[in-house]
Amino acid sequence: MKRHRKTHSGAFKAKVALEAVKGTRTMNEVAGEFEIHPTQVVQWKQRLVSGAPDLFNGADPRDAVAEAALRDRLYQQIGQMKVELDWLKKKPELLA
């Protein structure tokens, strides 16, 4: 019989990680309370601590999505212009 993996929401992971960062209880106690493995608590805590500086650098994750969309659109335009330029180079009589 297969066991299905549990998937936890980001809010749950943040809650567990914050509880671990507080340091009032051991990792095993936190893991027992939330019914997860202690290794998972340690991983989520490390991820929270390593990602904390990015929260205050002024970058908004939504800006990254918008920048990615803009970059994709610009690359598409560059590709289209390159194809048009190559075609025009092959047909110099059209330019005269």
C-alpha atoms as a printed R data frame, in Angstrom:
   type eleno elety resid chain resno      x      y       z
1  ATOM     1    CA   MET     A     1  0.000  0.000   0.000
2  ATOM     2    CA   LYS     A     2  1.421  3.360  -1.020
3  ATOM     3    CA   ARG     A     3  1.710  6.208   1.420
4  ATOM     4    CA   HIS     A     4  0.914  9.603   0.033
5  ATOM     5    CA   ARG     A     5  3.224 12.468   0.839
6  ATOM     6    CA   LYS     A     6  1.776 15.301   2.826
7  ATOM     7    CA   THR     A     7  1.992 18.689   1.215
8  ATOM     8    CA   HIS     A     8  2.152 21.686   3.501
9  ATOM     9    CA   SER     A     9  1.215 25.236   2.638
10 ATOM    10    CA   GLY     A    10  3.690 28.065   2.756
11 ATOM    11    CA   ALA     A    11  1.847 29.561   5.710
12 ATOM    12    CA   PHE     A    12  2.215 26.322   7.666
13 ATOM    13    CA   LYS     A    13  5.928 26.107   6.847
14 ATOM    14    CA   ALA     A    14  6.439 29.712   7.923
15 ATOM    15    CA   LYS     A    15  4.571 29.092  11.171
16 ATOM    16    CA   VAL     A    16  6.732 26.065  11.987
17 ATOM    17    CA   ALA     A    17  9.946 27.858  11.008
18 ATOM    18    CA   LEU     A    18  9.102 30.901  13.135
19 ATOM    19    CA   GLU     A    19  8.357 28.648  16.067
20 ATOM    20    CA   ALA     A    20 11.765 26.996  15.587
21 ATOM    21    CA   VAL     A    21 13.535 30.358  15.277
22 ATOM    22    CA   LYS     A    22 12.086 31.531  18.588
23 ATOM    23    CA   GLY     A    23 14.175 28.886  20.311
24 ATOM    24    CA   THR     A    24 11.886 28.472  23.308
25 ATOM    25    CA   ARG     A    25 11.485 24.754  22.573
26 ATOM    26    CA   THR     A    26 13.660 22.095  21.032
27 ATOM    27    CA   MET     A    27 13.286 21.038  17.402
28 ATOM    28    CA   ASN     A    28 11.850 17.721  18.534
29 ATOM    29    CA   GLU     A    29  9.169 19.467  20.585
30 ATOM    30    CA   VAL     A    30  8.226 21.727  17.680
31 ATOM    31    CA   ALA     A    31  8.163 18.744  15.308
32 ATOM    32    CA   GLY     A    32  5.976 16.785  17.724
33 ATOM    33    CA   GLU     A    33  3.513 19.621  18.092
34 ATOM    34    CA   PHE     A    34  3.087 20.040  14.329
35 ATOM    35    CA   GLU     A    35  3.373 16.288  13.606
36 ATOM    36    CA   ILE     A    36  6.292 16.521  11.170
37 ATOM    37    CA   HIS     A    37  9.817 15.141  11.150
38 ATOM    38    CA   PRO     A    38 12.459 17.147  13.070
39 ATOM    39    CA   THR     A    39 14.694 17.244   9.989
40 ATOM    40    CA   GLN     A    40 11.931 19.082   8.148
41 ATOM    41    CA   VAL     A    41 11.761 21.664  10.917
42 ATOM    42    CA   VAL     A    42 15.511 22.247  10.641
43 ATOM    43    CA   GLN     A    43 15.303 22.628   6.850
44 ATOM    44    CA   TRP     A    44 12.424 25.104   7.023
45 ATOM    45    CA   LYS     A    45 14.199 27.079   9.744
46 ATOM    46    CA   GLN     A    46 17.387 27.284   7.656
47 ATOM    47    CA   ARG     A    47 15.397 28.397   4.636
48 ATOM    48    CA   LEU     A    48 13.670 31.103   6.671
49 ATOM    49    CA   VAL     A    49 16.919 32.381   8.151
50 ATOM    50    CA   SER     A    50 18.751 32.373   4.806
51 ATOM    51    CA   GLY     A    51 15.862 34.106   3.024
52 ATOM    52    CA   ALA     A    52 15.169 36.742   5.663
53 ATOM    53    CA   PRO     A    53 17.557 39.379   4.222
54 ATOM    54    CA   ASP     A    54 15.696 39.257   0.904
55 ATOM    55    CA   LEU     A    55 12.487 40.286   2.641
56 ATOM    56    CA   PHE     A    56 13.880 43.712   3.443
57 ATOM    57    CA   ASN     A    57 15.898 44.575   0.334
58 ATOM    58    CA   GLY     A    58 12.944 46.263  -1.343
59 ATOM    59    CA   ALA     A    59 12.476 43.684  -4.095
60 ATOM    60    CA   ASP     A    60  8.911 42.550  -4.543
61 ATOM    61    CA   PRO     A    61  8.381 39.018  -5.873
62 ATOM    62    CA   ARG     A    62  5.631 40.356  -8.108
63 ATOM    63    CA   ASP     A    63  8.215 42.656  -9.701
64 ATOM    64    CA   ALA     A    64 10.280 39.599 -10.607
65 ATOM    65    CA   VAL     A    65  7.293 38.075 -12.408
66 ATOM    66    CA   ALA     A    66  6.667 41.293 -14.321
67 ATOM    67    CA   GLU     A    67 10.353 41.570 -15.215
68 ATOM    68    CA   ALA     A    68 10.389 37.987 -16.481
69 ATOM    69    CA   ALA     A    69  7.363 38.649 -18.673
70 ATOM    70    CA   LEU     A    70  8.936 41.827 -20.041
71 ATOM    71    CA   ARG     A    71 12.236 40.044 -20.683
72 ATOM    72    CA   ASP     A    72 10.444 37.254 -22.577
73 ATOM    73    CA   ARG     A    73  8.556 39.764 -24.693
74 ATOM    74    CA   LEU     A    74 11.746 41.684 -25.480
75 ATOM    75    CA   TYR     A    75 13.609 38.514 -26.440
76 ATOM    76    CA   GLN     A    76 10.751 37.636 -28.762
77 ATOM    77    CA   GLN     A    77 10.991 41.070 -30.407
78 ATOM    78    CA   ILE     A    78 14.766 40.752 -30.764
79 ATOM    79    CA   GLY     A    79 14.342 37.373 -32.438
80 ATOM    80    CA   GLN     A    80 11.725 38.708 -34.813
81 ATOM    81    CA   MET     A    81 13.903 41.702 -35.740
82 ATOM    82    CA   LYS     A    82 16.897 39.439 -36.321
83 ATOM    83    CA   VAL     A    83 14.867 37.282 -38.725
84 ATOM    84    CA   GLU     A    84 13.633 40.379 -40.559
85 ATOM    85    CA   LEU     A    85 17.151 41.802 -40.805
86 ATOM    86    CA   ASP     A    86 18.532 38.529 -42.161
87 ATOM    87    CA   TRP     A    87 15.739 38.441 -44.750
88 ATOM    88    CA   LEU     A    88 16.443 42.020 -45.797
89 ATOM    89    CA   LYS     A    89 20.160 41.289 -46.147
90 ATOM    90    CA   LYS     A    90 19.288 38.490 -48.575
91 ATOM    91    CA   LYS     A    91 17.039 40.815 -50.613
92 ATOM    92    CA   PRO     A    92 19.143 43.990 -51.189
93 ATOM    93    CA   GLU     A    93 17.167 44.896 -54.343
94 ATOM    94    CA   LEU     A    94 14.122 45.653 -52.169
95 ATOM    95    CA   LEU     A    95 16.047 48.375 -50.354
96 ATOM    96    CA   ALA     A    96 17.100 50.231 -53.525
